[in-house]
Amino acid sequence: VFPATSENTQTKIMQEKNDTMKKNFRQPPKEYRSAKNLCDTTPLQSRNTRYTMMQVCRELDMPYETLKYYCNQGLVPYIERDSRNRRVFPEPMVRWIRDLSQLKRCRLSIAEMKNYLSLCLKGKETIPQRQQILLNKRQEILSELETLQFSLDYIDKKQEFYHLVLTGEIPFISNLVPMDNTENDHAVPPAK
């Protein structure tokens, strides 16, 4: 309920709420849309710099609750605390959190991410197992893409059919609607 204010003020408040909702709608950051930025292997700027949760969330365009959940699930190792007992992260952990975001987008479950993390913590010798995890996930995604492509093809064909019917280029045919004329051999017979 709005306090007693002018209609213009109420409209402005509603507009601000709508703008805030639009701003909070999250899409993958532009930096993730370029494959070269997905795996950051550039030298670290500093191992001494620490970032708060809010700074990390802003940097990675990640909801605060997601980062907190990842921390509580044990997906972020080596969490440090500052003098006010707030979680802080060195740059390597910020990069790891970015990797977690990518793993989630690759549809790894929390259990799979935990397994992946445990392999990462064992070092270089587990790279073949990590490669296999990602290869398996890649195959799943390719299979899903194939299914989605089939669905898109179906929609395109139906849209083309509807367009041709509406422009009169072909007669209407229905598998469900009884037709009075003999044009439609496919129609369901009328119910008795």
Secondary structure by P-SEA (a helix, b strand, c coil): ccccccaaaaaaaaaaaaaaaaaaccccccccccccccccccccccccccccaaaaaaaacccaaaaaaaaaacccccccccccccbbbcaaaaaaaaaaaaaaaacccaaaaaaaaaaaaacccaaaaaaaaaaaaaaaaaaaaaaaaaaaaaaaaaaaaaaaaaaccccccccccccccccccccccccc
